[in-house]
């Protein structure tokens, strides 16, 4: 298979596995954190050449789950007030916290999407309480905490 076909296949796999090409995700982080690709690689815990290969599609995946977890951590930090405002101290603090992190990766620590996270929460609630208890808690919380009440209601209904 020639290089161009390999790159196209890898980019298609990245879209399937990560929702979009990793190069797009990494470029957004480089801009959001006003950092270089090499500095970002250091924060993620991956070599700069490896990050470049993943970004260009010469490699399909990030093999180390902790590196992927740090990527997601950075994406979430972009949404914090100080980083979003471009405050240098907040940006540097976020980068250093992620660099120093030792993330563990599992079903409970890195949900793939919101629906998966909600379903995991519903399943866990079903393990902790019976349907009547969940429904009662939903009624108590409903007016003040509607999102949480909705989750409890779903858990109660799935128990029936």
N, C-alpha and C positions, 0 to 999 in steps of 0.2 A: 504494500500500500504506500503511495507516495505521501510526502510530508503534508501537502495541503489537505488530502483526504483524512489523514490522521488528526490534524488540527480541527477540521470540521466535525469529525466524529467526537472528539474530546469536548468541544464546545457544546455539542448536542447533549452529551452525557452530563456536563455541568448544569445545563438548563434543567435536565431531568432530576439530578441529585440535589442541586442547590437553589433551584428556582430561576437562575439566570447565570450567565458566564461569570466566573470568579473575577475576571479582569474588571468587569463593571463594578462589582462590589468593592474590590480593592481600590480602584481609582476614586470612588466616592470617599473612601476613608482617607486617602492621601490628601484630597482637597479639604475635607472636613477638619482634619487635624493639622493641616498645613505642614505636612511632613514629607520626606522623600520615601520612595518605594523601599530603599535599603533600610531606613530607620523603621518603617512599618514592619518589615520582615523581622527585624530584631525584636520588636515588641511582640510579634506573634510567636516568636521562637522557631523561625524557619530561616534557612539561608536565603540571601537575596537572589542568587541564581535560581533556586527552587521556586521562589515566589514568582519570579519572572516567567519561568516555564509554565506554571499553573495559569498565570494571567494571560499568556499568549495562546494557551490551548495545546502547547507541546506536551503537557501532562494533564491528565483528566481530573485528578483528585488530590486533595490534601490527605495524605496518609495518616497523619498523627491527629487523633481526635482532640487533643488538647489545643492544637493550633487552630482547628476549626472553632472550638469553644471560645478561644480568645478573639477570633474574628467576629463572632456573634456578640461577645462582650463589648467590643469596640463599636459595633453597629448600634448597640443599645445605648452606649455612652454618648453617641452623637446627639441623642434626643434629650440629654440633660441640659438644663438651662445655661450653665456656664460654657459648656462646649458649644452648644448651638449658637451662643452669642459671640463665640470666637475669643473668649477670655483666655489669654495665654496661660495663666496659672491653672485654670480649670482643665485646659487641654493637656498641659504637661502632667498634671496630677492624674488624669484619666489614663494617659499613656503609661505612666509609671505603675499605676495600680494593675493594669492589665499585664504589663511586662512581668511583674512580680507574682502574678497569680499562678496557682497550681491547680487549674480546674480539673475536676473529675467529670467524666462524661458518662451519662446513663439516661435511662428513660425519664427519671425524675429531675435531672439537672439540665437537660437540653431538649425541650420539646421541639418537634419539627415544625409544627404550626399551631395556631390558636385552637383549631378544632381538636387536635390531638391532646393539647394541654387541658382543654375543658373536659374531654372524655376521660382523661386520666384522673382529673379531680372528681368527676361523677363516680367513677369506679371506686376510688378511695373512700368517698363518702358512704357508698353502699356497704363497704366493708366495716365502717365504723358505727353505722346506725341503721335501724329498720325504717321502712317507708313512713310510718306514722310519726316517728321522731323527726325525720327530715322535713316532712310536710309541716309539722308544728313549728320547727325552727324557721322555716320559710315564712310562715304567717307572722311570727314575731318580728322578723327582720324586714318584711316586705316594704313597708312605707319608707323606712329610713335608708335601707340598703337594697334597692331593687335588683341590682345585678347579682349579688350574693344570694338573694332570695330565689332568683330565677334558677341559679345553679342547684340550690337545694331542692327546688320543685322538680327539676329534671331528674335529679338523683332519686327522689321519692317515686316519681312516675316509672322510672326504669326498674324499680323494685317490684312493681305490680305484675 
